Amino acid sequence: MDLPLVIVPKKLPNTSSRVTVYYPAIIQMADAKVQRELNHQIISALNTLLVDQNFYDENLVELISNFEIKNNERNILSLNLITYSYTGGAHGMTVVKSLTFDTTIGKLYSLKDLFKSNSNYVSIISDIIRKRIADWNIDLLDPPFKTIRSDQDFYIADTSLVIYFQLYEISPYASGFPYFPIPIKDLQHIIEPNSPLDRMIAFT
């Protein structure tokens, strides 16, 4: 049986009193090369996120960054980096960046990598989300949601693929982050063999 990775929180050192950043660090892997690659990709994504969230802005009032582990089974790691920043005005802004890895080789997956190359995954997932929006009566911005991006934000949790949207992407700020869990089995016919979703089907 594949054991979960050992992941510990680390605090970004040498920051000002306005900044608190915790990030996930993978330790004790048998393959040190893959461990370095995974940690490098996490830090690289975090650095980009911090810059986008005004880390170096002279007007920065507060920045808080943390993370959530969404899946750590069957050699699939899916996690969220979450960063809030405030530079003045009515409210601050939170951004979520998700990363999904094959931890045997250190590969980072985008959404398209999860599905067969000839599948119409964008249309199939968009149809599911449009129905959920109607069923859940979600308030939308104008123009209303029509389709996901081919590289839409996602993570894997339990037996679901979770598609989500950033603040203001499809709905007002007050609505928060719209999350749409989709059972993996509902997408089984278009899943790429040996991809993270294919590996997680065993749990469904």
MDAnalysis code that builds the backbone (N, CA, C; Angstrom):
import MDAnalysis as mda
import numpy as np

u = mda.Universe.empty(612, n_residues=204, atom_resindex=np.repeat(np.arange(204), 3), trajectory=True)
u.add_TopologyAttr("name", ["N", "CA", "C"] * 204)
u.add_TopologyAttr("resid", np.arange(1, 205))
u.add_TopologyAttr("resname", ["MET", "ASP", "LEU", "PRO", "LEU", "VAL", "ILE", "VAL", "PRO", "LYS", "LYS", "LEU", "PRO", "ASN", "THR", "SER", "SER", "ARG", "VAL", "THR", "VAL", "TYR", "TYR", "PRO", "ALA", "ILE", "ILE", "GLN", "MET", "ALA", "ASP", "ALA", "LYS", "VAL", "GLN", "ARG", "GLU", "LEU", "ASN", "HIS", "GLN", "ILE", "ILE", "SER", "ALA", "LEU", "ASN", "THR", "LEU", "LEU", "VAL", "ASP", "GLN", "ASN", "PHE", "TYR", "ASP", "GLU", "ASN", "LEU", "VAL", "GLU", "LEU", "ILE", "SER", "ASN", "PHE", "GLU", "ILE", "LYS", "ASN", "ASN", "GLU", "ARG", "ASN", "ILE", "LEU", "SER", "LEU", "ASN", "LEU", "ILE", "THR", "TYR", "SER", "TYR", "THR", "GLY", "GLY", "ALA", "HIS", "GLY", "MET", "THR", "VAL", "VAL", "LYS", "SER", "LEU", "THR", "PHE", "ASP", "THR", "THR", "ILE", "GLY", "LYS", "LEU", "TYR", "SER", "LEU", "LYS", "ASP", "LEU", "PHE", "LYS", "SER", "ASN", "SER", "ASN", "TYR", "VAL", "SER", "ILE", "ILE", "SER", "ASP", "ILE", "ILE", "ARG", "LYS", "ARG", "ILE", "ALA", "ASP", "TRP", "ASN", "ILE", "ASP", "LEU", "LEU", "ASP", "PRO", "PRO", "PHE", "LYS", "THR", "ILE", "ARG", "SER", "ASP", "GLN", "ASP", "PHE", "TYR", "ILE", "ALA", "ASP", "THR", "SER", "LEU", "VAL", "ILE", "TYR", "PHE", "GLN", "LEU", "TYR", "GLU", "ILE", "SER", "PRO", "TYR", "ALA", "SER", "GLY", "PHE", "PRO", "TYR", "PHE", "PRO", "ILE", "PRO", "ILE", "LYS", "ASP", "LEU", "GLN", "HIS", "ILE", "ILE", "GLU", "PRO", "ASN", "SER", "PRO", "LEU", "ASP", "ARG", "MET", "ILE", "ALA", "PHE", "THR"])
u.atoms.positions = np.array([
    [0.848, -1.200, 0.000],
    [0.000, 0.000, 0.000],
    [0.881, 1.246, 0.000],
    [0.551, 2.224, -0.843],
    [1.319, 3.456, -0.936],
    [1.043, 4.336, 0.274],
    [2.116, 4.734, 0.961],
    [1.964, 5.563, 2.147],
    [1.875, 7.034, 1.756],
    [1.131, 7.833, 2.521],
    [1.083, 9.271, 2.258],
    [2.452, 9.913, 2.449],
    [2.679, 11.028, 1.789],
    [3.894, 11.793, 2.003],
    [3.871, 12.424, 3.393],
    [5.050, 12.672, 3.913],
    [5.178, 13.440, 5.148],
    [5.323, 14.908, 4.757],
    [4.359, 15.720, 5.170],
    [4.330, 17.134, 4.797],
    [4.265, 17.973, 6.064],
    [5.181, 18.914, 6.178],
    [5.232, 19.760, 7.374],
    [5.072, 21.224, 6.965],
    [4.472, 22.040, 7.838],
    [4.367, 23.467, 7.551],
    [5.682, 24.177, 7.883],
    [6.107, 25.043, 6.980],
    [7.271, 25.878, 7.235],
    [6.883, 27.342, 7.088],
    [7.512, 28.188, 7.892],
    [7.225, 29.614, 7.847],
    [8.298, 30.326, 7.051],
    [7.867, 31.187, 6.125],
    [8.809, 31.969, 5.346],
    [9.557, 32.918, 6.274],
    [10.902, 32.825, 6.308],
    [11.661, 33.638, 7.260],
    [11.899, 35.061, 6.758],
    [12.355, 35.892, 7.652],
    [12.826, 37.245, 7.318],
    [11.772, 38.093, 6.621],
    [10.534, 37.991, 7.095],
    [9.467, 38.824, 6.544],
    [9.110, 39.915, 7.555],
    [8.426, 40.934, 7.068],
    [8.020, 42.030, 7.945],
    [6.850, 41.611, 8.820],
    [6.493, 42.457, 9.774],
    [5.376, 42.171, 10.673],
    [4.046, 42.143, 9.929],
    [4.042, 42.677, 8.710],
    [2.811, 42.695, 7.911],
    [2.580, 41.387, 7.171],
    [3.577, 40.525, 7.156],
    [3.541, 39.336, 6.304],
    [3.704, 38.073, 7.144],
    [2.785, 37.109, 6.948],
    [2.883, 35.785, 7.571],
    [2.628, 34.742, 6.492],
    [3.641, 33.936, 6.204],
    [3.529, 32.957, 5.126],
    [3.938, 31.577, 5.635],
    [3.003, 30.637, 5.581],
    [3.291, 29.227, 5.844],
    [3.099, 28.445, 4.546],
    [4.016, 27.526, 4.291],
    [3.933, 26.737, 3.063],
    [4.251, 25.277, 3.372],
    [3.822, 24.344, 2.505],
    [4.059, 22.921, 2.754],
    [5.448, 22.502, 2.280],
    [6.126, 21.735, 3.100],
    [7.423, 21.166, 2.738],
    [7.356, 19.654, 2.861],
    [7.762, 18.964, 1.814],
    [7.764, 17.502, 1.799],
    [9.104, 17.012, 2.330],
    [9.062, 16.073, 3.261],
    [10.287, 15.559, 3.876],
    [10.268, 14.033, 3.878],
    [11.426, 13.445, 4.108],
    [11.589, 12.004, 4.360],
    [11.175, 11.114, 3.184],
    [11.192, 11.635, 1.951],
    [10.928, 10.775, 0.805],
    [12.131, 9.886, 0.534],
    [11.881, 8.670, 0.065],
    [12.974, 7.765, -0.279],
    [13.766, 8.291, -1.475],
    [13.064, 8.922, -2.408],
    [13.700, 9.480, -3.605],
    [13.975, 10.963, -3.370],
    [15.202, 11.297, -3.023],
    [15.555, 12.681, -2.696],
    [15.423, 13.599, -3.904],
    [15.704, 13.090, -5.098],
    [15.603, 13.911, -6.308],
    [14.160, 14.346, -6.553],
    [13.221, 13.407, -6.428],
    [11.808, 13.740, -6.618],
    [11.342, 14.679, -5.515],
    [11.799, 14.452, -4.301],
    [11.435, 15.351, -3.199],
    [11.878, 16.776, -3.496],
    [13.111, 16.949, -3.970],
    [13.593, 18.289, -4.316],
    [12.755, 18.912, -5.418],
    [12.389, 18.109, -6.411],
    [11.595, 18.628, -7.529],
    [10.207, 19.061, -7.064],
    [9.574, 18.258, -6.236],
    [8.252, 18.616, -5.718],
    [8.324, 19.903, -4.901],
    [9.285, 19.983, -3.998],
    [9.409, 21.185, -3.167],
    [9.755, 22.412, -3.997],
    [10.579, 22.218, -5.017],
    [10.928, 23.337, -5.901],
    [9.682, 23.881, -6.615],
    [8.849, 22.984, -7.107],
    [7.652, 23.428, -7.825],
    [6.666, 24.120, -6.882],
    [6.565, 23.645, -5.663],
    [5.692, 24.296, -4.677],
    [6.193, 25.703, -4.368],
    [7.493, 25.834, -4.117],
    [8.059, 27.147, -3.805],
    [7.943, 28.092, -4.994],
    [8.157, 27.578, -6.190],
    [8.035, 28.409, -7.390],
    [6.621, 28.953, -7.549],
    [5.626, 28.086, -7.354],
    [4.225, 28.525, -7.446],
    [3.900, 29.521, -6.351],
    [4.416, 29.269, -5.143],
    [4.180, 30.191, -4.032],
    [4.792, 31.556, -4.322],
    [6.014, 31.589, -4.829],
    [6.664, 32.862, -5.137],
    [5.854, 33.673, -6.139],
    [5.374, 33.016, -7.180],
    [4.543, 33.703, -8.183],
    [3.278, 34.248, -7.545],
    [2.651, 33.437, -6.694],
    [1.424, 33.852, -6.025],
    [1.677, 35.055, -5.120],
    [2.764, 35.041, -4.367],
    [3.070, 36.147, -3.461],
    [3.318, 37.445, -4.222],
    [4.028, 37.352, -5.329],
    [4.263, 38.547, -6.146],
    [2.950, 39.086, -6.680],
    [2.103, 38.186, -7.196],
    [0.798, 38.603, -7.720],
    [-0.076, 39.210, -6.628],
    [0.136, 38.792, -5.391],
    [-0.647, 39.269, -4.251],
    [0.056, 40.408, -3.502],
    [0.896, 41.133, -4.203],
    [1.431, 42.424, -3.719],
    [2.478, 42.296, -2.617],
    [3.217, 41.185, -2.603],
    [4.246, 40.978, -1.586],
    [5.240, 42.147, -1.535],
    [5.566, 42.698, -2.700],
    [6.560, 43.774, -2.773],
    [5.932, 45.163, -2.895],
    [4.617, 45.240, -2.792],
    [3.925, 46.522, -2.925],
    [4.171, 47.383, -1.694],
    [4.628, 48.613, -1.888],
    [4.903, 49.495, -0.750],
    [3.636, 49.868, 0.007],
    [2.480, 49.672, -0.631],
    [1.203, 49.975, 0.025],
    [0.610, 48.777, 0.763],
    [1.332, 47.660, 0.788],
    [0.811, 46.462, 1.439],
    [0.567, 46.709, 2.927],
    [-0.648, 46.395, 3.363],
    [-1.013, 46.513, 4.781],
    [-0.856, 45.166, 5.480],
    [-1.302, 44.099, 4.820],
    [-1.259, 42.762, 5.423],
    [-1.238, 41.702, 4.339],
    [-0.464, 40.643, 4.555],
    [-0.468, 39.483, 3.660],
    [-0.369, 38.229, 4.526],
    [-1.300, 37.308, 4.317],
    [-1.346, 36.051, 5.057],
    [-1.462, 34.912, 4.047],
    [-0.573, 33.949, 4.161],
    [-0.584, 32.820, 3.231],
    [-0.507, 31.514, 3.998],
    [-1.314, 30.543, 3.570],
    [-1.341, 29.238, 4.205],
    [-1.625, 28.184, 3.143],
    [-1.880, 26.962, 3.547],
    [-2.123, 25.899, 2.578],
    [-3.074, 24.861, 3.140],
    [-3.660, 24.077, 2.231],
    [-4.525, 22.948, 2.587],
    [-4.114, 21.744, 1.749],
    [-4.013, 20.581, 2.380],
    [-3.760, 19.336, 1.662],
    [-5.115, 18.710, 1.332],
    [-5.394, 18.536, 0.065],
    [-6.691, 17.996, -0.363],
    [-6.649, 16.501, -0.649],
    [-5.517, 16.006, -1.119],
    [-5.350, 14.566, -1.349],
    [-3.883, 14.212, -1.162],
    [-3.638, 13.106, -0.461],
    [-2.282, 12.625, -0.241],
    [-2.310, 11.104, -0.172],
    [-2.859, 10.499, -1.239],
    [-3.027, 9.051, -1.318],
    [-2.716, 8.574, -2.725],
    [-2.358, 7.292, -2.818],
    [-2.117, 6.627, -4.113],
    [-1.096, 7.397, -4.961],
    [-0.086, 7.967, -4.316],
    [0.978, 8.720, -4.988],
    [0.465, 9.934, -5.747],
    [-0.653, 10.460, -5.305],
    [-1.201, 11.701, -5.855],
    [-1.291, 12.717, -4.724],
    [-0.621, 13.850, -4.921],
    [-0.698, 14.958, -3.970],
    [-1.429, 16.115, -4.630],
    [-2.502, 16.575, -3.981],
    [-3.257, 17.728, -4.463],
    [-3.392, 18.700, -3.299],
    [-2.953, 19.926, -3.505],
    [-2.939, 20.902, -2.423],
    [-3.321, 22.287, -2.928],
    [-3.729, 23.114, -1.977],
    [-4.079, 24.503, -2.266],
    [-3.142, 25.440, -1.524],
    [-2.594, 26.419, -2.230],
    [-1.891, 27.545, -1.629],
    [-2.876, 28.710, -1.590],
    [-3.068, 29.284, -0.418],
    [-4.112, 30.299, -0.228],
    [-3.467, 31.574, 0.307],
    [-3.630, 32.674, -0.414],
    [-2.985, 33.922, -0.005],
    [-3.972, 35.078, -0.009],
    [-4.033, 35.749, 1.140],
    [-4.859, 36.954, 1.306],
    [-3.932, 38.156, 1.417],
    [-4.278, 39.221, 0.698],
    [-3.514, 40.457, 0.847],
    [-4.461, 41.645, 0.878],
    [-4.014, 42.676, 1.590],
    [-4.806, 43.903, 1.723],
    [-3.879, 45.096, 1.519],
    [-4.251, 45.936, 0.574],
    [-3.460, 47.135, 0.278],
    [-4.282, 48.410, 0.463],
    [-5.421, 48.282, 1.158],
    [-6.308, 49.421, 1.345],
    [-7.579, 49.249, 0.536],
    [-8.580, 50.067, 0.836],
    [-9.847, 49.964, 0.117],
    [-10.889, 49.230, 0.923],
    [-11.928, 48.800, 0.233],
    [-13.082, 48.203, 0.908],
    [-12.749, 46.857, 1.547],
    [-11.928, 46.064, 0.883],
    [-11.598, 44.738, 1.406],
    [-10.325, 44.239, 0.740],
    [-9.741, 43.202, 1.342],
    [-8.580, 42.569, 0.745],
    [-8.989, 41.579, -0.341],
    [-8.016, 40.850, -0.852],
    [-8.259, 39.899, -1.934],
    [-7.570, 38.582, -1.606],
    [-8.310, 37.494, -1.774],
    [-7.761, 36.159, -1.570],
    [-7.667, 35.440, -2.908],
    [-6.546, 34.765, -3.124],
    [-6.339, 33.957, -4.332],
    [-5.933, 32.560, -3.910],
    [-6.475, 31.554, -4.592],
    [-6.132, 30.155, -4.339],
    [-5.413, 29.601, -5.563],
    [-4.277, 28.975, -5.336],
    [-3.530, 28.292, -6.395],
    [-3.425, 26.829, -6.029],
    [-3.933, 25.960, -6.890],
    [-3.915, 24.525, -6.622],
    [-2.829, 23.831, -7.437],
    [-2.223, 22.830, -6.819],
    [-1.184, 22.032, -7.465],
    [-1.509, 20.562, -7.274],
    [-1.432, 19.789, -8.365],
    [-1.675, 18.350, -8.291],
    [-0.500, 17.623, -8.925],
    [0.115, 16.700, -8.162],
    [1.339, 16.029, -8.577],
    [1.189, 14.516, -8.597],
    [1.948, 13.889, -9.490],
    [2.285, 12.473, -9.367],
    [3.572, 12.431, -8.551],
    [3.495, 11.917, -7.342],
    [4.643, 12.008, -6.440],
    [5.706, 10.933, -6.701],
    [5.455, 10.021, -7.638],
    [6.485, 9.043, -7.990],
    [7.524, 9.647, -8.927],
    [7.111, 10.652, -9.717],
    [8.027, 11.244, -10.703],
    [8.124, 12.769, -10.584],
    [7.307, 13.370, -9.719],
    [7.357, 14.812, -9.543],
    [6.625, 15.600, -10.611],
    [5.755, 14.942, -11.370],
    [5.042, 15.628, -12.456],
    [3.899, 16.473, -11.922],
    [3.816, 17.712, -12.400],
    [2.711, 18.622, -12.078],
    [1.685, 18.566, -13.200],
    [0.410, 18.422, -12.841],
    [-0.656, 18.246, -13.829],
    [-1.472, 19.515, -14.011],
    [-1.798, 19.804, -15.260],
    [-2.828, 20.792, -15.577],
    [-4.123, 20.037, -15.842],
    [-5.223, 20.756, -15.983],
    [-6.516, 20.094, -16.154],
    [-6.540, 19.217, -17.402],
    [-5.992, 19.703, -18.484],
    [-6.047, 18.941, -19.744],
    [-5.297, 17.614, -19.651],
    [-4.297, 17.545, -18.758],
    [-3.525, 16.310, -18.611],
    [-4.334, 15.169, -18.013],
    [-5.466, 15.484, -17.404],
    [-6.281, 14.468, -16.740],
    [-7.186, 13.714, -17.701],
    [-7.317, 14.240, -18.936],
    [-8.313, 13.690, -19.854],
    [-7.693, 13.260, -21.179],
    [-8.360, 12.341, -21.849],
    [-7.905, 11.874, -23.159],
    [-7.811, 13.051, -24.121],
    [-6.820, 12.994, -25.008],
    [-6.551, 14.130, -25.897],
    [-7.708, 14.425, -26.844],
    [-8.492, 13.410, -27.189],
    [-9.618, 13.618, -28.111],
    [-10.947, 13.821, -27.389],
    [-10.895, 13.969, -26.073],
    [-12.140, 14.158, -25.323],
    [-12.532, 15.631, -25.323],
    [-13.800, 15.885, -25.230],
    [-14.294, 17.259, -25.170],
    [-14.537, 17.624, -23.712],
    [-13.460, 17.552, -22.902],
    [-13.621, 17.711, -21.457],
    [-14.106, 19.098, -21.078],
    [-13.710, 20.116, -21.835],
    [-14.146, 21.480, -21.510],
    [-15.658, 21.591, -21.610],
    [-16.220, 21.074, -22.688],
    [-17.666, 21.136, -22.890],
    [-18.413, 20.270, -21.880],
    [-17.905, 19.081, -21.609],
    [-18.566, 18.156, -20.679],
    [-18.603, 18.746, -19.272],
    [-17.481, 19.262, -18.803],
    [-17.434, 19.848, -17.468],
    [-18.254, 21.128, -17.399],
    [-18.204, 21.926, -18.445],
    [-18.981, 23.174, -18.469],
    [-20.475, 22.893, -18.388],
    [-20.935, 21.845, -19.073],
    [-22.351, 21.476, -19.009],
    [-22.750, 21.111, -17.578],
    [-21.894, 20.354, -16.892],
    [-22.178, 19.969, -15.511],
    [-22.264, 21.204, -14.622],
    [-21.339, 22.126, -14.805],
    [-21.308, 23.322, -13.959],
    [-22.499, 24.228, -14.233],
    [-22.876, 24.395, -15.487],
    [-24.060, 25.219, -15.789],
    [-25.299, 24.670, -15.108],
    [-25.431, 23.337, -15.081],
    [-26.584, 22.726, -14.409],
    [-26.516, 22.974, -12.900],
    [-25.317, 22.859, -12.314],
    [-25.173, 23.104, -10.873],
    [-25.497, 24.564, -10.543],
    [-25.052, 25.470, -11.381],
    [-25.327, 26.892, -11.153],
    [-26.831, 27.137, -11.110],
    [-27.548, 26.509, -12.042],
    [-29.008, 26.663, -12.076],
    [-29.655, 25.999, -10.860],
    [-29.197, 24.789, -10.529],
    [-29.786, 24.056, -9.406],
    [-29.539, 24.766, -8.078],
    [-28.369, 25.362, -7.936],
    [-27.989, 26.006, -6.676],
    [-28.307, 27.499, -6.652],
    [-28.851, 28.005, -7.758],
    [-29.257, 29.411, -7.844],
    [-28.107, 30.361, -7.470],
    [-26.966, 30.148, -8.101],
    [-25.768, 30.948, -7.820],
    [-25.856, 32.283, -8.559],
    [-25.599, 33.366, -7.840],
    [-25.557, 34.684, -8.472],
    [-24.336, 34.779, -9.381],
    [-24.545, 35.296, -10.588],
    [-23.462, 35.412, -11.551],
    [-23.230, 36.858, -11.954],
    [-22.002, 37.136, -12.332],
    [-21.693, 38.424, -12.925],
    [-22.167, 38.444, -14.368],
    [-22.181, 39.616, -14.962],
    [-22.584, 39.773, -16.362],
    [-21.330, 40.012, -17.206],
    [-21.109, 39.262, -18.286],
    [-21.954, 38.195, -18.834],
    [-21.875, 36.932, -17.984],
    [-22.941, 36.144, -17.988],
    [-22.985, 34.947, -17.144],
    [-22.032, 33.856, -17.641],
    [-21.769, 32.899, -16.769],
    [-20.860, 31.801, -17.085],
    [-21.319, 31.032, -18.310],
    [-20.361, 30.725, -19.194],
    [-20.646, 29.900, -20.365],
    [-19.765, 28.654, -20.410],
    [-18.474, 28.828, -20.120],
    [-17.571, 27.693, -20.242],
    [-16.363, 27.872, -19.329],
    [-15.801, 26.752, -18.906],
    [-14.549, 26.814, -18.165],
    [-13.402, 27.112, -19.130],
    [-12.269, 27.551, -18.571],
    [-11.046, 27.654, -19.352],
    [-10.458, 26.247, -19.514],
    [-9.665, 26.051, -20.530],
    [-9.023, 24.744, -20.707],
    [-8.046, 24.451, -19.572],
    [-7.554, 25.518, -18.911],
    [-6.639, 25.351, -17.775],
    [-7.293, 25.796, -16.466],
    [-8.591, 25.546, -16.356],
    [-9.347, 25.983, -15.173],
    [-8.728, 25.460, -13.877],
    [-8.863, 26.243, -12.804],
    [-8.361, 25.816, -11.496],
    [-9.104, 24.570, -11.016],
    [-8.359, 23.646, -10.403],
    [-8.967, 22.402, -9.909],
    [-8.092, 21.810, -8.817],
    [-8.692, 20.905, -8.053],
    [-7.930, 20.009, -7.193],
    [-8.688, 18.702, -7.077],
    [-8.024, 17.692, -6.542],
    [-8.637, 16.386, -6.335],
    [-8.848, 16.198, -4.839],
    [-10.042, 15.798, -4.453],
    [-10.364, 15.575, -3.041],
    [-11.254, 14.348, -2.930],
    [-10.791, 13.374, -2.165],
    [-11.557, 12.134, -1.984],
    [-11.876, 11.514, -3.339],
    [-13.137, 11.383, -3.651],
    [-13.532, 10.744, -4.910],
    [-14.063, 11.761, -5.911],
    [-13.635, 13.003, -5.790],
    [-14.155, 14.062, -6.666],
    [-13.042, 14.883, -7.303],
    [-13.319, 15.363, -8.493],
    [-12.561, 16.439, -9.113],
    [-13.297, 17.722, -8.771],
    [-12.621, 18.652, -8.141],
    [-13.263, 19.908, -7.737],
    [-12.787, 21.026, -8.663],
    [-13.712, 21.546, -9.452],
    [-13.457, 22.703, -10.305],
    [-13.889, 23.938, -9.536],
    [-13.072, 24.986, -9.566],
    [-13.460, 26.189, -8.839],
    [-13.040, 27.440, -9.589],
    [-13.582, 28.559, -9.132],
    [-13.350, 29.853, -9.767],
    [-12.865, 30.846, -8.720],
    [-11.975, 31.728, -9.154],
    [-11.467, 32.752, -8.261],
    [-12.554, 33.789, -7.956],
    [-12.324, 34.579, -6.921],
    [-13.227, 35.682, -6.615],
    [-13.370, 36.586, -7.841],
    [-14.583, 36.988, -8.117],
    [-14.917, 37.858, -9.253],
    [-14.822, 37.165, -10.616],
    [-14.422, 35.891, -10.652],
    [-14.272, 35.258, -11.959],
    [-15.614, 35.023, -12.629],
    [-16.591, 34.520, -11.865],
    [-17.919, 34.332, -12.448],
    [-19.022, 34.893, -11.563],
    [-18.698, 35.241, -10.311],
    [-19.725, 35.661, -9.362],
    [-19.225, 36.820, -8.509],
    [-20.124, 37.540, -7.837],
    [-19.711, 38.681, -7.018],
    [-18.809, 38.270, -5.857],
    [-18.076, 39.216, -5.342],
    [-17.146, 38.978, -4.228],
    [-17.863, 38.339, -3.042],
    [-19.045, 38.813, -2.741],
    [-19.787, 38.328, -1.577],
    [-20.150, 36.852, -1.684],
    [-20.136, 36.299, -2.895],
    [-20.468, 34.887, -3.087],
    [-19.311, 33.969, -2.730],
    [-18.118, 34.546, -2.540],
    [-16.955, 33.724, -2.220],
    [-16.476, 32.928, -3.430],
    [-15.764, 31.846, -3.143],
    [-15.232, 30.996, -4.213],
    [-16.285, 29.964, -4.626],
    [-16.718, 29.967, -5.872],
    [-17.636, 28.914, -6.319],
    [-16.873, 27.603, -6.569],
    [-17.213, 26.571, -5.799],
    [-16.597, 25.253, -5.921],
    [-17.620, 24.268, -6.482],
    [-17.176, 23.416, -7.406],
    [-18.071, 22.447, -8.034],
    [-17.432, 21.054, -7.993],
    [-17.746, 20.259, -6.957],
    [-17.229, 18.882, -6.893],
    [-17.948, 18.002, -7.928],
    [-17.165, 17.268, -8.699],
    [-17.721, 16.371, -9.707],
    [-17.217, 14.965, -9.409],
    [-18.113, 14.006, -9.159],
    [-17.653, 12.638, -8.901],
    [-16.781, 12.125, -10.040],
    [-15.662, 11.534, -9.695],
    [-14.737, 11.061, -10.727],
    [-15.411, 10.052, -11.645],
    [-16.277, 9.215, -11.087],
    [-16.948, 8.198, -11.919],
    [-17.794, 8.824, -13.025],
    [-18.294, 10.044, -12.799],
    [-19.101, 10.714, -13.827],
    [-18.266, 11.119, -15.030],
    [-16.939, 11.120, -14.878],
    [-16.036, 11.528, -15.956],
    [-15.200, 10.354, -16.467],
    [-15.516, 9.158, -15.991],
    [-14.667, 7.990, -16.233],
    [-14.418, 7.736, -17.716],
    [-15.402, 8.025, -18.562],
    [-15.278, 7.705, -19.983],
    [-14.292, 8.608, -20.720],
    [-13.879, 9.713, -20.115],
    [-12.952, 10.621, -20.808],
    [-11.611, 10.762, -20.067],
    [-11.432, 10.027, -18.985],
    [-10.215, 10.157, -18.178],
    [-9.023, 9.501, -18.875],
    [-7.898, 10.200, -18.845],
    [-6.661, 9.670, -19.410],
    [-6.167, 8.500, -18.562],
    [-5.859, 7.353, -19.182],
    [-5.338, 6.219, -18.420],
    [-4.057, 6.598, -17.668],
    [-3.949, 6.102, -16.440],
    [-2.791, 6.315, -15.565],
    [-2.638, 7.753, -15.074],
    [-3.620, 8.587, -15.346],
    [-3.604, 9.952, -14.822],
    [-4.044, 9.925, -13.354],
    [-3.887, 11.045, -12.635],
    [-4.333, 11.067, -11.228],
    [-5.792, 10.671, -11.045],
    [-6.677, 11.100, -11.927],
    [-8.085, 10.723, -11.787],
    [-8.271, 9.227, -11.983],
    [-7.557, 8.664, -12.940],
    [-7.643, 7.229, -13.184],
    [-7.187, 6.452, -11.958],
    [-6.146, 6.935, -11.315],
    [-5.619, 6.271, -10.136],
    [-6.594, 6.360, -8.953],
    [-7.339, 7.466, -8.887],
    [-8.254, 7.666, -7.764],
    [-9.583, 6.931, -7.942],
    [-9.857, 6.429, -9.144],
    [-11.114, 5.723, -9.387],
    [-11.246, 4.523, -8.459],
    [-10.134, 3.945, -8.071],
    [-10.167, 2.777, -7.182],
    [-10.835, 3.084, -5.860],
    [-10.894, 4.384, -5.482],
    [-11.525, 4.761, -4.226],
    [-13.023, 4.986, -4.371],
    [-13.509, 5.032, -5.606],
    [-14.916, 5.392, -5.805],
    [-15.802, 4.168, -5.684],
])
